Amino acid sequence: MSGRLLDLPPLDLVRSFVAVGRCMSITLAAEELCVTQSAVSRQVRALEEFLGCPLFVRGHRSIAFTEEGQRFFRTADIGLEQLGDAVAALRPARGEHAVALTTTIGVMSLWILPRIGAFQAAHPDVELRLVTATRLVDLEREPIDLAIRYHADAEPPPSAVRLFGEELVPAAHPSLRIEELEERDQLGKQVLLEFDDPSHPELSWSRWLSARGLGPVKKLGPGRVLRFNQYDQVVHAALAGHGVALGRLALIEPLLRDGRLARATRSPPVPVAYGYWLLARTRPISRHAGVVRAWILAEAHQTRTRALGARKSGSEGATSKAEYQASKLRTVRVR
C-alpha cells in the first residue's frame, strides 16, 4: 500500500465531517447518519486532530467553517458524492431499479397515483419509490431521482421541463346541481372548499370571487367556507358533496370526464401563471429513471390534450349561455 493511502483519514471521520458541513448542524448530521450527536462531535474532533487544524468555529447553537474547513469540505464532499455514485452503480438490481420520485401530496394523490397501475403493468421490472414532501427536496443531496414541482411560469426551475399549466374551474358533486356559481342566489347557498395555503393566494376563492366582482370570501358569512391544508382533501370533500372546490383542471379533469365531479360554472377555466415542472438530478440518472421520466412526459402530453378539450367545452358552455340570454331578450322585445 502506498504511503499516500496510509496518510488519508478514516472514511467514517470524513463522512461525519461532510454530513455536518452539508447541513451545518451536528444534530441534523447525527439524524442523517443514525448516530448520536456526541458520536458525530467525537468523529469531527478526531478528524481535526488527524489533520492538525480546526475545521469548524463552534458558537452558541451555531457552527461555521474555518478557512481550512471550507477548503477541505469542497474536496471531501465531491469525493464522497463520486464514491456514492460508484457504489450505486455496482449494487444489485434492487438498488438500480428503485426510482425515487417526489412531489406534493396533492399531485401525488390526484395525478400520479391514478396512473401508477398502468405504469406498473407496462414496466413490471421498474421499482418505484414515491416520496411526498411539503418542503423543497434537494435532488443533489438526497436519494431522489425526479421531482414534479409547482412553480411560477415567469421563473421556472433551472433545467426543468414544463409538464402542463394551471387553470382553475369551480367543481362540485353532480348531486348539488350547481349550474353557475357566479349567480348570487347560487353562491349564497353553497359551502366553498378552500385550499388554505397563504403561499399560493392565486388558488384562493377570494382571488377568484373578487375577479368577478363578488367580493372576498369573508363577505359570505360564517359557515360558508371549509378550509383544508392539503389540496387532495379539498377534492375528496367535493367528491363527498360537502361543497364547491376551486378545481385545478389538470388534476381534476379525469373526475370531470367520468362524471364524479361536475362544473359549477358555465365560464371557461381561468388560467393562472403557474405550472407543473419536471426536474431530474444533475448527475446521470439510471436507465429505469429515464423510463419513468419518459412516462411522466407522455402522461403530461395527454393531460394537456384533455385539458384543451375541457377548456373548449367550457367555452361552448359560456357561448350557449350568451345565446340563451340573447334569445330571452328577443322574446321579451317581441312581446
N, C-alpha and C positions, 0 to 999 in steps of 0.2 A: 504493500500500500504506500502511495506517495506521501511525502511529508505534507503536501498541500491539503489532502483529505484529513489527515490527522489534526491539522490546525483548525478545522471547522468546528463550530459549537454543535452540541447535540440537537437533533431535529425538534425534540419536544420544547426546548427553550426558545428556539426561533418561532415555532408555531404559536406559543403563548404570546410572545412579543408582537407578532403580526396580528393576532386576534385583538390585542389591546389597541394597537395602532389603527386598526380598521374602524373601531367604534369609539376610540378614545375614552374607554371606560373599562376598569377592571371587573366591575360587576357584570356587565354585558358580555365581556370576553369569557368569564367563568361560565355563564349560562350557555354560551355557544359551544364551549369545549366540554360541558357537563362535568366540571370540577368545581372545587371551592375557590372563593376569592383569594384565600391565603395561599392556595397552591399556585395560582397564577402569579401572585406577587412574588413568591419564592422563586419561581422559574425566571421571571423577568430580572430579579436581582442577581440570580446565578448567571444569567447571560451578561449582565453589566460587569460582573466580576471577571467573567471569562474574557470579555473584550477590553477590560481595563478603563472603561469610561461610562458615565451615566447616559442613559438613553431617554429618560423622561425627567421632566421637572414636576414634582408632586406638590400640589397645593391642597388647600382645604376643600374637599369634594371636587377636585379638578385635577387634570393631568394634561401635560403638553410635551411635545417632543423637544429634546435638545437638538442642537445643530447636527451632532453625530447621530442621534436617534433618527432624525428625519432622513438623513442620507442612507443609513442602514435599512430603514423601512422601505424606501423606494426599491432597493435591490432585492430585499428578502421577500417583499410582497409579490413581486413579479416571479421570483424563483419558485415560491410555493404554488402560485397560480399555474405555472407551467408544469410543475410536478403533479398537481391535481389533475390537469388535463391528460397527462401521460398515464396516470393510474386509471382514470375513467376509460381511456381507450383500450386498456388491457383487461379490464374487468369482464366477468362472464356476461352472458346475454342479458340477464335481468337488468343490470345497470345500464346497458346500452339501450334497451328498449323503453325504459321509463322516461317518458317525455313529460316534463313539468310545464303546465300552462296555468297562468294566474290571471285573474280578472276580478271585478267586483262581484258581490253576491247577486245583485240583480241581473247582470249579464250572464253569469254562470247559470242561474236558475231558469232564466227566460229564453236565453239564446243558445247556450252550449248544451245543456242537459237534454232538451227536447231532440237534439240532433245526434246525441252521442251513440244511441243504439245503432243507427245506420252506419256510423263510422266504424264501430266495433265489428259489425257484420262484414264490412268491406275490407277491414285491416285487422284481422284477428291476431296478427303477430306483433302489433304495436301496443305497448303498455303505456297507459296514460296516468299521470298524477295531476289531479285538478286541485288548484290552490286558490281559495278566495281570501281576499285581504282588503281591509279598509284603508291601509297605509300603502304608500308607494313602494313596491318591492324593487330592490336594487338587483337587476339582472346580472350585473357583473360581480356582485359579492355573494349572492345566494344561489342555491342549486335550482335555478329556473331557466327554462329554455325560451319560452314565448310568453308574451303578455298582451292582453287586449285592454286598452286604456281609453277613457273618455276624456277628450281634450278639445280645447278651443281650436277652431279651424285656422285662426289667424296666427297661432303659434304652435304648430304641430311638433310632437317629439322628434328629435333627430333620428333620421334613418327609418322612420315609421311609414307604414303603408296604410292609407285610409281605406277602411272597410266599407263604411256607409255613414250617411249623415243622420242628423237628429230632426225629427218632425213630431209635432205634438197634436193630438186629437182627443177630445173627451170621449170616454167609452164607459159603458156600464153593462150590467146583465140585461139580456133582452126582455126579461120579465118586467123591468122598470118602465119600458116603453117611452123612453125619452127621445123625442124627435129633434128638438132644438133647445139645447140648454141655455142659449143666449136669451131666450124669451123669459122675461122676469117672472111670469107665473110658474114656469117650469123650474127656474133656478131657485126660487124661494121654497120649493118643496123637497129639494134634494140635499143629501149629505155629500160634501166634497171630500174625497180621499186625498190627503195631502202628503207628498214626499217631503218630509221635514229635513231639508239639508241646506243650511244657510250658505254653504259654499257654492250652491248652484241655484241662485234665485230665478234663473231662466226657466226652471222646471216647476215653478210655484204657480198655484192657482191665482194668486194676487196679480202676478205679471200678466197672465192670460186674460183675466177678467178686466183689468184696468185698460188693456189694449182695446177692449170692446166697449169702453165707457160704462162698465158695470161696477166699478169701484173695487177696493181691496176686499180680501176675504173677511176682514173683521166687521164689515158692514152687514154681513149676512146674519149676524146674531149668534147667540150661544147654541151649541149643539149641532151646528150646520157643517162643522169641519172635524174630520177624524184624521189625526196625524200619525205617520209611521216613519221610522228612521231608516228603513230599507225599502227599496223600490219594489222588490218582489212581493212584499207584504201588501203594498198598495194594490197590486194586480190581483192577488189572492182575495183581498177584501171585495174588490169589484166582481170577481167571479162568484163570490158568495152572495152578491146582491146587496152589499152594505152601503153602496153609494156609487159616485161617479169618479173615475180615475182620470187624471190627465195623462192619456196614453202616449207612450213613446213608440211611434209607429213601427220602427224596426224590430222592437221587442214584442209587441202585441199583435202584429199583423197575422200570424197563424191563428190566434184566438178570434180575431175578427173574421177570418176566412172560413173557419169551421163553425161559426155561429155561437161560440161560447161567450163572446162579448159582442156588443153592437155599438156603433157610433151613436153618440148622444148629441150630434150636431149635423147639419147639412153642409156646413162650411168645409172647405178642403183643409188638410193638415197644415199646420203652421211651421215653417222651417225655423230652426234655431242654429246659430253659428257655432255649433259643436259637432263633433263626430267621434266615431269609434275607430281606433287606430291599432294596428298590429305591430308589435316590436319583437325583435329577436336579440339575444345577447350578441355582443360584438365578436366573441370567439366563435369559431366554426361550430355549427350545430350538427347533430348526428343525422344520419340518413332518415331515421324514423321521425325526428323532429321536423325534417323537411317534408315528410309525408303529412304530418299534422298541419304544418303551415300551408301547404297546398290545399288541403281540405278546408281550412278556415277561409282562404281566399275564394274558393269555389262556392262555399255556402254564403259568403258575403255578396257575391255576384247575384245569387238567387234572391237574397234579401233585397238588394237594390231594385231588381226587376219587379218583385212583388210589391214593394213599396210604391213604385211608379204606377202600377196598376191600381193600388188602393188610392193613390193621390188623384188619379183620373176619375175614379169612381166618386170621390168626394166633390170634385169639380162639377161632375154631371149632376150630383145631388143639389149643389148650390144653384146651377142653371135651371134645373127643374123647379126649384122653389121660386126663383125670379119669374119664370114663365107663369107659374101658378098665381103669383101675386098680380102680375100684369093682366091675366085673364079675369081675375076678380074685379080689378079696376075697370076693365072694359065692360064687364057685366053691369056694374053699378052705373056707369055712364049711359048705357042703353036704356036702363030702367028710368 
